[in-house]
Every structure is written in C-alpha cells, then in structure tokens.
Amino acid sequence: MSTASTYPESTAAAFEMAARLGYDGVEIMVWTDPVSQDPEALRRLVDYHGIPIVAIHSPCLLLTQRVWGAEPWAKLQRARTVAETLQASTVVVHPPFRWQRDYSRDFVEGIVRMEGETAVRFAVENMFPLRARGREISAYAPDWSPVEDDYRHVTLDLSHTSVSRSDALAMADTLGERLVHVHIADGMGFAKDEHLVPGRGNQPCAELLERLAARGFDGTVVVEINTRRAESRAQREADLAEALAFTRLNLAAAPATAGGRAP
C-alpha cells in the first residue's frame, strides 16, 4: 500500500492501517510529513508493525518540490540512500517537468547511470498530458510516457493511463520485463488524476493483474488510491480493504513459483 493512499493522514497512521488490514508492505510517499523523510523514524515503524517498505517514492510532485532541497538529482540520491538503508527494492520517480531544462536534458542517461551504481531499481512512472480546449500539452520531458525511452525499469500507474487515455494492457506488453512496479488504481478517463479504488472505473485493472500473474510477474503491485474524500477513518479503511481484496483476487492465478509480491 502506498502511504499516499491515506493522505492527509500521517505516515505513521498509514503503517498502522496497512498492517491491520493485512497488506504485505508499504511504499513511502516522501512528502512534507517529517516521518516520511526520516529513515530512522521509518525503520522504527517497520520494526513496530512488522511490515516492510518495498519502495520509496521520490518527492517529485509539485507540492513536494522543496522536500529534500531543490536540486532534483540530490533528491534521487537521497531516495536511493533511504531505499538502501531500509532494504527497499525500488525508487519510484516521475519524469522531469519541462521547465526543469538541465534536469530533463540528461534525465534518461542520468537514471541509467545511477542504476549502475546500486541494486536499487529506479522505476520511472508513466504520467499524462494536460488537456485544454481540445489540445494536449505535455508538462513533462522528455515525455510523459516512459515507453519509448531507454529506462531499464518502469512503474505503470493505471490512474495515469486513464488520464492519458492509453491502453494499459498494450503498454504493459510493450514494456515487457522493464515493467517492475505497478500502481493499481482506477479512473474514468477524465482529464484529472482520480486514483479510484480498482474496479470502480473503466481501466483494465483485473485484466492487467491476471496477465501479470499468468506471466509470473516478480515485481511489486502497490495500491495507490485517493481516500481524501472519505468522511471517516472507517470509510477510508473500507476503501483500502476493498482495493486489497480486488488486487489479491486478480493476482490469485499466479503460479506457486512466481516471486511476485501482493500489495
């Protein structure tokens, strides 16, 4: 479970809910919560709840531009250090914004170079274009889609395929073994990032999970839903429980020899 799924509750609260609901691990969204930025505080949560950290989501959102400083490569280096310290296999990273010209110019080569220095995987996430008055504008460079660039590892987010109106199954097939991390969520194809509970939108969430199971996917599947509109903790937990049940059900066809991890 991504700790983003419990926003605006704290990272500590996310751990408590993930452990109690039966998730197998958490992905840390690094944001303004000091605990999300502190590897020692995170280690204490891991030890207390007995639930591992499987990924670190680098602070690359608009709202986290100043978390861990303003220099983007330094953020990724720090995310790698935290991942190594906490034995997380993956750092999730978004492509640069177009106005980050120096960063975007060397981004693909830089990610490849950093991956050669560590066992941690830098999984670049698919994003989406912005739409206005019938036009599409990409806020990302070299592109919002990682498919055509030479990244060794990629994160596929199904809320983002909804916004971009991409074929998630075709994208997964094209990525092949480069696909190592999945953000499972849903959307209705609107021009906004919805992160619905899987099964509540029109994305092929079940079909993707079944295909991953059939091919013995050995990456990680992470529930990343939006529960900000939940009116109570009980409603938030109900959505998280539903997302977990949906994901496990559709990964159940995984062969016994597969190393894939449930959410």
Contacts in CASP RR format, 6 or more apart in sequence:
PFRMAT RR
TARGET T0000
AUTHOR 0000-0000-0000
METHOD contacts of the structure
MODEL  1
MSTASTYPESTAAAFEMAARLGYDGVEIMVWTDPVSQDPEALRRLVDYHG
IPIVAIHSPCLLLTQRVWGAEPWAKLQRARTVAETLQASTVVVHPPFRWQ
RDYSRDFVEGIVRMEGETAVRFAVENMFPLRARGREISAYAPDWSPVEDD
YRHVTLDLSHTSVSRSDALAMADTLGERLVHVHIADGMGFAKDEHLVPGR
GNQPCAELLERLAARGFDGTVVVEINTRRAESRAQREADLAEALAFTRLN
LAAAPATAGGRAP
1 14 0 8 1.000
1 17 0 8 1.000
1 18 0 8 1.000
1 21 0 8 1.000
1 23 0 8 1.000
1 25 0 8 1.000
1 26 0 8 1.000
1 27 0 8 1.000
1 222 0 8 1.000
1 223 0 8 1.000
1 240 0 8 1.000
1 244 0 8 1.000
1 263 0 8 1.000
2 26 0 8 1.000
2 27 0 8 1.000
2 29 0 8 1.000
2 57 0 8 1.000
2 183 0 8 1.000
2 222 0 8 1.000
2 223 0 8 1.000
2 224 0 8 1.000
3 11 0 8 1.000
3 14 0 8 1.000
3 15 0 8 1.000
3 26 0 8 1.000
3 27 0 8 1.000
3 28 0 8 1.000
3 29 0 8 1.000
3 36 0 8 1.000
4 27 0 8 1.000
4 29 0 8 1.000
4 31 0 8 1.000
4 57 0 8 1.000
4 224 0 8 1.000
5 14 0 8 1.000
5 223 0 8 1.000
5 224 0 8 1.000
5 225 0 8 1.000
5 226 0 8 1.000
5 227 0 8 1.000
5 240 0 8 1.000
5 243 0 8 1.000
6 13 0 8 1.000
6 14 0 8 1.000
6 17 0 8 1.000
6 227 0 8 1.000
6 236 0 8 1.000
6 240 0 8 1.000
7 29 0 8 1.000
7 31 0 8 1.000
7 226 0 8 1.000
7 227 0 8 1.000
7 228 0 8 1.000
8 228 0 8 1.000
9 17 0 8 1.000
9 236 0 8 1.000
10 33 0 8 1.000
10 35 0 8 1.000
11 28 0 8 1.000
11 33 0 8 1.000
11 35 0 8 1.000
11 36 0 8 1.000
11 42 0 8 1.000
11 45 0 8 1.000
12 35 0 8 1.000
12 45 0 8 1.000
14 26 0 8 1.000
15 26 0 8 1.000
15 45 0 8 1.000
15 46 0 8 1.000
15 48 0 8 1.000
15 49 0 8 1.000
15 51 0 8 1.000
16 49 0 8 1.000
17 236 0 8 1.000
17 237 0 8 1.000
17 240 0 8 1.000
18 25 0 8 1.000
18 26 0 8 1.000
18 49 0 8 1.000
18 51 0 8 1.000
18 240 0 8 1.000
19 49 0 8 1.000
19 50 0 8 1.000
19 51 0 8 1.000
20 237 0 8 1.000
21 237 0 8 1.000
21 240 0 8 1.000
21 241 0 8 1.000
21 244 0 8 1.000
22 244 0 8 1.000
23 51 0 8 1.000
23 223 0 8 1.000
23 244 0 8 1.000
23 263 0 8 1.000
24 51 0 8 1.000
24 52 0 8 1.000
24 261 0 8 1.000
24 262 0 8 1.000
24 263 0 8 1.000
25 51 0 8 1.000
25 52 0 8 1.000
25 53 0 8 1.000
25 54 0 8 1.000
25 261 0 8 1.000
25 263 0 8 1.000
26 51 0 8 1.000
26 52 0 8 1.000
26 53 0 8 1.000
26 54 0 8 1.000
27 53 0 8 1.000
27 54 0 8 1.000
27 55 0 8 1.000
27 56 0 8 1.000
27 57 0 8 1.000
27 92 0 8 1.000
27 220 0 8 1.000
27 222 0 8 1.000
27 224 0 8 1.000
28 36 0 8 1.000
28 42 0 8 1.000
28 53 0 8 1.000
28 55 0 8 1.000
28 56 0 8 1.000
28 57 0 8 1.000
28 82 0 8 1.000
28 88 0 8 1.000
29 36 0 8 1.000
29 57 0 8 1.000
30 36 0 8 1.000
30 37 0 8 1.000
30 56 0 8 1.000
30 57 0 8 1.000
30 58 0 8 1.000
30 59 0 8 1.000
30 64 0 8 1.000
30 67 0 8 1.000
30 68 0 8 1.000
30 79 0 8 1.000
30 82 0 8 1.000
31 59 0 8 1.000
31 61 0 8 1.000
31 63 0 8 1.000
31 64 0 8 1.000
31 67 0 8 1.000
32 63 0 8 1.000
32 64 0 8 1.000
32 67 0 8 1.000
34 41 0 8 1.000
35 41 0 8 1.000
35 42 0 8 1.000
35 45 0 8 1.000
36 42 0 8 1.000
37 67 0 8 1.000
37 68 0 8 1.000
39 81 0 8 1.000
39 82 0 8 1.000
39 85 0 8 1.000
39 86 0 8 1.000
42 53 0 8 1.000
42 82 0 8 1.000
42 86 0 8 1.000
43 85 0 8 1.000
43 86 0 8 1.000
46 52 0 8 1.000
46 53 0 8 1.000
46 86 0 8 1.000
52 87 0 8 1.000
52 88 0 8 1.000
53 86 0 8 1.000
53 87 0 8 1.000
53 88 0 8 1.000
54 88 0 8 1.000
54 89 0 8 1.000
54 90 0 8 1.000
54 220 0 8 1.000
54 222 0 8 1.000
54 261 0 8 1.000
55 83 0 8 1.000
55 88 0 8 1.000
55 89 0 8 1.000
55 90 0 8 1.000
55 91 0 8 1.000
55 92 0 8 1.000
55 123 0 8 1.000
55 181 0 8 1.000
55 220 0 8 1.000
55 222 0 8 1.000
56 79 0 8 1.000
56 82 0 8 1.000
56 83 0 8 1.000
56 86 0 8 1.000
56 88 0 8 1.000
56 90 0 8 1.000
56 91 0 8 1.000
56 92 0 8 1.000
57 91 0 8 1.000
57 92 0 8 1.000
58 75 0 8 1.000
58 76 0 8 1.000
58 79 0 8 1.000
58 91 0 8 1.000
58 92 0 8 1.000
58 93 0 8 1.000
58 94 0 8 1.000
59 65 0 8 1.000
59 67 0 8 1.000
59 68 0 8 1.000
59 75 0 8 1.000
59 79 0 8 1.000
60 72 0 8 1.000
60 75 0 8 1.000
60 93 0 8 1.000
60 94 0 8 1.000
61 94 0 8 1.000
67 75 0 8 1.000
68 74 0 8 1.000
68 75 0 8 1.000
68 78 0 8 1.000
68 79 0 8 1.000
69 75 0 8 1.000
72 96 0 8 1.000
72 100 0 8 1.000
72 103 0 8 1.000
73 103 0 8 1.000
73 110 0 8 1.000
76 91 0 8 1.000
76 93 0 8 1.000
76 114 0 8 1.000
76 122 0 8 1.000
77 114 0 8 1.000
79 91 0 8 1.000
79 93 0 8 1.000
80 91 0 8 1.000
80 114 0 8 1.000
80 118 0 8 1.000
80 120 0 8 1.000
80 122 0 8 1.000
82 88 0 8 1.000
83 89 0 8 1.000
83 90 0 8 1.000
83 91 0 8 1.000
83 120 0 8 1.000
84 118 0 8 1.000
84 119 0 8 1.000
84 120 0 8 1.000
88 120 0 8 1.000
89 119 0 8 1.000
89 120 0 8 1.000
89 121 0 8 1.000
89 220 0 8 1.000
90 120 0 8 1.000
90 121 0 8 1.000
90 122 0 8 1.000
90 123 0 8 1.000
90 153 0 8 1.000
90 155 0 8 1.000
90 180 0 8 1.000
90 181 0 8 1.000
90 220 0 8 1.000
91 120 0 8 1.000
91 121 0 8 1.000
91 122 0 8 1.000
91 123 0 8 1.000
92 123 0 8 1.000
92 125 0 8 1.000
92 155 0 8 1.000
92 181 0 8 1.000
93 111 0 8 1.000
93 122 0 8 1.000
93 123 0 8 1.000
93 124 0 8 1.000
93 125 0 8 1.000
94 124 0 8 1.000
94 125 0 8 1.000
94 127 0 8 1.000
94 140 0 8 1.000
95 104 0 8 1.000
95 107 0 8 1.000
95 124 0 8 1.000
95 125 0 8 1.000
95 127 0 8 1.000
95 140 0 8 1.000
95 141 0 8 1.000
95 142 0 8 1.000
95 143 0 8 1.000
95 144 0 8 1.000
95 146 0 8 1.000
96 103 0 8 1.000
96 104 0 8 1.000
96 107 0 8 1.000
96 140 0 8 1.000
96 141 0 8 1.000
97 104 0 8 1.000
97 139 0 8 1.000
97 140 0 8 1.000
97 141 0 8 1.000
98 104 0 8 1.000
98 138 0 8 1.000
98 139 0 8 1.000
98 140 0 8 1.000
98 141 0 8 1.000
100 141 0 8 1.000
101 141 0 8 1.000
104 141 0 8 1.000
104 142 0 8 1.000
107 141 0 8 1.000
107 142 0 8 1.000
108 142 0 8 1.000
108 149 0 8 1.000
108 150 0 8 1.000
108 151 0 8 1.000
111 122 0 8 1.000
111 124 0 8 1.000
111 151 0 8 1.000
112 150 0 8 1.000
112 151 0 8 1.000
112 152 0 8 1.000
114 122 0 8 1.000
115 121 0 8 1.000
115 122 0 8 1.000
115 152 0 8 1.000
115 153 0 8 1.000
121 152 0 8 1.000
121 153 0 8 1.000
121 180 0 8 1.000
121 181 0 8 1.000
122 151 0 8 1.000
122 152 0 8 1.000
122 153 0 8 1.000
123 151 0 8 1.000
123 153 0 8 1.000
123 154 0 8 1.000
123 155 0 8 1.000
123 180 0 8 1.000
123 181 0 8 1.000
124 146 0 8 1.000
124 149 0 8 1.000
124 151 0 8 1.000
124 153 0 8 1.000
124 154 0 8 1.000
124 155 0 8 1.000
125 146 0 8 1.000
125 154 0 8 1.000
125 155 0 8 1.000
125 156 0 8 1.000
125 157 0 8 1.000
125 160 0 8 1.000
125 183 0 8 1.000
126 144 0 8 1.000
126 145 0 8 1.000
126 146 0 8 1.000
126 147 0 8 1.000
126 154 0 8 1.000
126 155 0 8 1.000
126 156 0 8 1.000
126 157 0 8 1.000
126 160 0 8 1.000
126 161 0 8 1.000
126 164 0 8 1.000
126 166 0 8 1.000
126 171 0 8 1.000
127 139 0 8 1.000
127 140 0 8 1.000
127 144 0 8 1.000
127 145 0 8 1.000
127 160 0 8 1.000
127 164 0 8 1.000
128 144 0 8 1.000
128 160 0 8 1.000
128 161 0 8 1.000
128 163 0 8 1.000
128 164 0 8 1.000
128 193 0 8 1.000
129 136 0 8 1.000
129 137 0 8 1.000
129 138 0 8 1.000
129 139 0 8 1.000
129 144 0 8 1.000
129 164 0 8 1.000
130 136 0 8 1.000
130 137 0 8 1.000
130 138 0 8 1.000
130 139 0 8 1.000
130 191 0 8 1.000
131 137 0 8 1.000
131 191 0 8 1.000
138 144 0 8 1.000
142 149 0 8 1.000
143 149 0 8 1.000
144 164 0 8 1.000
145 164 0 8 1.000
145 166 0 8 1.000
145 171 0 8 1.000
146 154 0 8 1.000
147 154 0 8 1.000
147 171 0 8 1.000
147 174 0 8 1.000
147 175 0 8 1.000
151 178 0 8 1.000
152 178 0 8 1.000
153 178 0 8 1.000
153 180 0 8 1.000
153 181 0 8 1.000
154 175 0 8 1.000
154 178 0 8 1.000
154 179 0 8 1.000
154 180 0 8 1.000
154 181 0 8 1.000
155 180 0 8 1.000
155 181 0 8 1.000
155 182 0 8 1.000
155 183 0 8 1.000
156 168 0 8 1.000
156 171 0 8 1.000
156 172 0 8 1.000
156 175 0 8 1.000
156 179 0 8 1.000
156 181 0 8 1.000
156 182 0 8 1.000
156 183 0 8 1.000
156 208 0 8 1.000
157 182 0 8 1.000
157 183 0 8 1.000
157 185 0 8 1.000
157 224 0 8 1.000
158 168 0 8 1.000
158 182 0 8 1.000
158 183 0 8 1.000
158 184 0 8 1.000
158 185 0 8 1.000
158 186 0 8 1.000
158 187 0 8 1.000
158 198 0 8 1.000
158 203 0 8 1.000
158 204 0 8 1.000
158 205 0 8 1.000
158 208 0 8 1.000
159 183 0 8 1.000
159 185 0 8 1.000
159 186 0 8 1.000
159 187 0 8 1.000
159 193 0 8 1.000
159 194 0 8 1.000
159 195 0 8 1.000
159 196 0 8 1.000
159 203 0 8 1.000
159 224 0 8 1.000
160 183 0 8 1.000
160 193 0 8 1.000
161 167 0 8 1.000
161 168 0 8 1.000
161 171 0 8 1.000
161 203 0 8 1.000
162 186 0 8 1.000
162 187 0 8 1.000
162 188 0 8 1.000
162 189 0 8 1.000
162 190 0 8 1.000
162 194 0 8 1.000
162 201 0 8 1.000
162 202 0 8 1.000
162 203 0 8 1.000
163 187 0 8 1.000
163 189 0 8 1.000
163 190 0 8 1.000
163 191 0 8 1.000
163 192 0 8 1.000
163 193 0 8 1.000
163 194 0 8 1.000
165 189 0 8 1.000
168 203 0 8 1.000
168 204 0 8 1.000
168 208 0 8 1.000
169 204 0 8 1.000
169 207 0 8 1.000
169 208 0 8 1.000
169 211 0 8 1.000
172 179 0 8 1.000
172 208 0 8 1.000
172 211 0 8 1.000
172 212 0 8 1.000
179 217 0 8 1.000
180 219 0 8 1.000
180 220 0 8 1.000
181 219 0 8 1.000
181 220 0 8 1.000
181 222 0 8 1.000
182 208 0 8 1.000
182 212 0 8 1.000
182 219 0 8 1.000
182 220 0 8 1.000
182 221 0 8 1.000
182 222 0 8 1.000
183 222 0 8 1.000
183 224 0 8 1.000
184 198 0 8 1.000
184 205 0 8 1.000
184 208 0 8 1.000
184 209 0 8 1.000
184 221 0 8 1.000
184 222 0 8 1.000
184 223 0 8 1.000
184 224 0 8 1.000
184 243 0 8 1.000
184 247 0 8 1.000
184 263 0 8 1.000
185 194 0 8 1.000
185 195 0 8 1.000
185 196 0 8 1.000
185 197 0 8 1.000
185 198 0 8 1.000
185 203 0 8 1.000
185 205 0 8 1.000
185 223 0 8 1.000
185 224 0 8 1.000
185 225 0 8 1.000
185 226 0 8 1.000
185 243 0 8 1.000
186 194 0 8 1.000
186 195 0 8 1.000
186 196 0 8 1.000
186 197 0 8 1.000
186 198 0 8 1.000
186 199 0 8 1.000
186 200 0 8 1.000
186 201 0 8 1.000
186 202 0 8 1.000
186 203 0 8 1.000
186 205 0 8 1.000
187 194 0 8 1.000
187 195 0 8 1.000
187 196 0 8 1.000
187 200 0 8 1.000
187 201 0 8 1.000
187 202 0 8 1.000
187 203 0 8 1.000
188 194 0 8 1.000
188 196 0 8 1.000
188 201 0 8 1.000
188 202 0 8 1.000
189 202 0 8 1.000
194 226 0 8 1.000
195 224 0 8 1.000
195 225 0 8 1.000
195 226 0 8 1.000
196 225 0 8 1.000
196 226 0 8 1.000
197 225 0 8 1.000
197 239 0 8 1.000
197 242 0 8 1.000
197 243 0 8 1.000
197 246 0 8 1.000
198 205 0 8 1.000
198 206 0 8 1.000
198 223 0 8 1.000
198 225 0 8 1.000
198 243 0 8 1.000
198 246 0 8 1.000
198 247 0 8 1.000
199 205 0 8 1.000
199 206 0 8 1.000
199 246 0 8 1.000
205 246 0 8 1.000
205 250 0 8 1.000
206 246 0 8 1.000
206 250 0 8 1.000
209 221 0 8 1.000
209 247 0 8 1.000
209 250 0 8 1.000
209 251 0 8 1.000
210 250 0 8 1.000
210 251 0 8 1.000
210 253 0 8 1.000
212 221 0 8 1.000
212 251 0 8 1.000
212 254 0 8 1.000
213 250 0 8 1.000
213 251 0 8 1.000
213 252 0 8 1.000
213 253 0 8 1.000
213 254 0 8 1.000
213 255 0 8 1.000
213 258 0 8 1.000
214 253 0 8 1.000
214 254 0 8 1.000
216 254 0 8 1.000
216 255 0 8 1.000
216 257 0 8 1.000
216 258 0 8 1.000
216 259 0 8 1.000
216 260 0 8 1.000
217 254 0 8 1.000
217 258 0 8 1.000
217 259 0 8 1.000
217 260 0 8 1.000
218 258 0 8 1.000
218 259 0 8 1.000
218 260 0 8 1.000
219 259 0 8 1.000
219 260 0 8 1.000
219 261 0 8 1.000
220 260 0 8 1.000
220 261 0 8 1.000
221 247 0 8 1.000
221 251 0 8 1.000
221 260 0 8 1.000
221 261 0 8 1.000
221 262 0 8 1.000
221 263 0 8 1.000
222 263 0 8 1.000
223 240 0 8 1.000
223 243 0 8 1.000
223 244 0 8 1.000
223 247 0 8 1.000
223 263 0 8 1.000
225 239 0 8 1.000
225 240 0 8 1.000
225 243 0 8 1.000
227 235 0 8 1.000
227 236 0 8 1.000
227 239 0 8 1.000
227 240 0 8 1.000
230 236 0 8 1.000
230 239 0 8 1.000
243 263 0 8 1.000
244 263 0 8 1.000
247 262 0 8 1.000
247 263 0 8 1.000
248 262 0 8 1.000
248 263 0 8 1.000
251 260 0 8 1.000
251 262 0 8 1.000
254 260 0 8 1.000
END
